[in-house]
Amino acid sequence: MELGIYTFAEMSPDPATGKPRYGAGERLRNLMEEIELADQLGLDVFGVGEHHRPDFAVSAPAVVLAAAAMRTKRIKLTSAVTVLSSDDPVRVYQEFSTVDLLSGGRAEIMAGRGSFIESFPLFGFDLGDYDELFAEKLQLLMEIRENAKVTWEGRHRPSLKEQGVYPRDEREIPLWIAVGGTPQSVVRAGMLGLPLAVAIIGGQPAQFGPLVNLYRQALERGGHDPTRIPVGINSHGYVADTPERAAEEAFPPFAEAMSRIGRERGWPPTTRADFDASRRLEGATFIGSPEQVVEKILWQHEIFKHQRFLIQFSVGSIPHAQLMHSIELFGTKVAPAVRKALGGN
């Protein structure tokens, strides 16, 4: 199993002060140190997501990943996610082919429809076209990956006629589809033969088992070998030396961030009881000691038989030093134990 980290470079308010802990510049410089440490520890993947809000520092993942490419040696660098519906597939390919060339073949694209909607009015798209935009632009991005010169026509972008898209990568950049639980999105990824990343940030993870099964059935219907195309799970988490310390350090920023976002969506506030329930083996978050996180990864592997697990540590405003320690524990204790249990190196 590949093990890694993803982030949106949160700049959420510090629960103690109500003000951002870091400005955008400091948060981005801290992020470079986090990616560099993950690489040094031998983790497999680092993902950087895209948001267009004041509480997140990254709106251009490819720029951040290009900077990270210059400070790392082996770790894969992926978006997590690229909001393809409101982006231009030509530019997405150009940006990530550039990251791929700079990194020596370590770039990936994780494409999704986005969990926030700010990018749609920002770039002039109609939310009424939400799904159609993604389907059309995904088709174009796949066409560009396969052909240097592209002829294409659609509804939401000017047509292309034998136009070249450069620079070309030296291999085919991996393209993952990120989903939050919509069966139609899962089936689409399977029929296209694209790897699937499932975001599980709430509820009971076991309930997502049928969704992964549906994806693998769609792979077969599309003529693809389910044993050769990976599934990834993306979840919130935090690792500390003891379960108690993990909970006490993670709860205030986690509750602040999830409650604030929840108010926008009509969700109830995140209580300590909710938080503690999610930490249980059957819950969605990976917040605990290294031993607890290992146990939970392996427990979910029995359900999903997935090939990749990415954990988001920075849910809310967590101090940089604590994030670095959490990454260290994940790389030195969690990852080796999981690999050993699953027969890896």
Secondary structure as the mmCIF struct_conf table of DSSP 4:
data_model
#
loop_
_struct_conf.conf_type_id
_struct_conf.id
_struct_conf.beg_label_comp_id
_struct_conf.beg_label_asym_id
_struct_conf.beg_label_seq_id
_struct_conf.end_label_comp_id
_struct_conf.end_label_asym_id
_struct_conf.end_label_seq_id
STRN STRN1 GLU A 2 THR A 7
STRN STRN2 GLU A 10 GLU A 10
HELX_LH_PP_P HELX_LH_PP_P1 SER A 12 SER A 12
STRN STRN3 PRO A 13 PRO A 13
HELX_LH_PP_P HELX_LH_PP_P2 ASP A 14 ASP A 14
TURN_TY1_P TURN_TY1_P1 PRO A 15 THR A 17
BEND BEND1 GLY A 18 LYS A 19
STRN STRN4 PRO A 20 PRO A 20
BEND BEND2 ARG A 21 TYR A 22
HELX_RH_AL_P HELX_RH_AL_P1 ALA A 24 GLN A 40
TURN_TY1_P TURN_TY1_P2 LEU A 41 GLY A 42
BEND BEND3 ASP A 44 ASP A 44
STRN STRN5 VAL A 45 VAL A 48
BEND BEND4 ARG A 53 ARG A 53
TURN_TY1_P TURN_TY1_P3 PRO A 54 ASP A 55
STRN STRN6 PHE A 56 PHE A 56
BEND BEND5 ALA A 57 ALA A 57
BEND BEND6 SER A 59 SER A 59
HELX_RH_AL_P HELX_RH_AL_P2 PRO A 61 ALA A 69
TURN_TY1_P TURN_TY1_P4 MET A 70 ARG A 71
BEND BEND7 LYS A 73 ARG A 74
STRN STRN7 LYS A 76 SER A 79
BEND BEND8 ALA A 80 ALA A 80
STRN STRN8 THR A 82 VAL A 83
HELX_RH_3T_P HELX_RH_3T_P1 LEU A 84 SER A 86
BEND BEND9 ASP A 87 ASP A 87
HELX_RH_AL_P HELX_RH_AL_P3 PRO A 89 SER A 103
TURN_TY1_P TURN_TY1_P5 GLY A 104 GLY A 104
BEND BEND10 GLY A 105 GLY A 105
STRN STRN9 ALA A 107 GLY A 112
BEND BEND11 SER A 115 SER A 115
TURN_TY1_P TURN_TY1_P6 GLU A 118 GLU A 118
HELX_RH_AL_P HELX_RH_AL_P4 SER A 119 LEU A 122
TURN_TY1_P TURN_TY1_P7 PHE A 123 GLY A 124
HELX_RH_3T_P HELX_RH_3T_P2 LEU A 127 ASP A 129
HELX_RH_AL_P HELX_RH_AL_P5 TYR A 130 GLU A 146
BEND BEND12 ALA A 148 ALA A 148
STRN STRN10 LYS A 149 TRP A 152
BEND BEND13 ARG A 155 ARG A 157
STRN STRN11 LEU A 160 GLY A 164
BEND BEND14 PRO A 167 PRO A 167
HELX_LH_PP_P HELX_LH_PP_P3 ARG A 168 ASP A 169
BEND BEND15 GLU A 170 ARG A 171
HELX_LH_PP_P HELX_LH_PP_P4 GLU A 172 PRO A 174
STRN STRN12 LEU A 175 VAL A 179
BEND BEND16 GLY A 180 GLY A 181
HELX_RH_AL_P HELX_RH_AL_P6 PRO A 183 LEU A 192
TURN_TY1_P TURN_TY1_P8 GLY A 193 GLY A 193
STRN STRN13 LEU A 196 ALA A 199
BEND BEND17 GLY A 202 GLY A 203
HELX_RH_3T_P HELX_RH_3T_P3 PRO A 205 PHE A 208
HELX_RH_AL_P HELX_RH_AL_P7 GLY A 209 ARG A 221
TURN_TY1_P TURN_TY1_P9 GLY A 222 GLY A 223
TURN_TY1_P TURN_TY1_P10 PRO A 226 ARG A 228
BEND BEND18 ILE A 229 ILE A 229
STRN STRN14 VAL A 231 VAL A 239
BEND BEND19 ASP A 241 THR A 242
HELX_RH_AL_P HELX_RH_AL_P8 PRO A 243 ARG A 265
TURN_TY1_P TURN_TY1_P11 GLY A 266 GLY A 266
HELX_LH_PP_P HELX_LH_PP_P5 TRP A 267 THR A 271
HELX_RH_AL_P HELX_RH_AL_P9 ARG A 272 ARG A 279
BEND BEND20 ARG A 280 ARG A 280
TURN_TY1_P TURN_TY1_P12 LEU A 281 GLU A 282
BEND BEND21 GLY A 283 ALA A 284
STRN STRN15 PHE A 286 GLY A 288
HELX_RH_AL_P HELX_RH_AL_P10 PRO A 290 PHE A 304
BEND BEND22 GLN A 307 GLN A 307
STRN STRN16 ARG A 308 GLN A 312
BEND BEND23 VAL A 315 GLY A 316
HELX_RH_AL_P HELX_RH_AL_P11 HIS A 320 LEU A 329
HELX_RH_PI_P HELX_RH_PI_P1 PHE A 330 VAL A 334
HELX_RH_AL_P HELX_RH_AL_P12 ALA A 335 ALA A 341
TURN_TY1_P TURN_TY1_P13 LEU A 342 GLY A 343
#
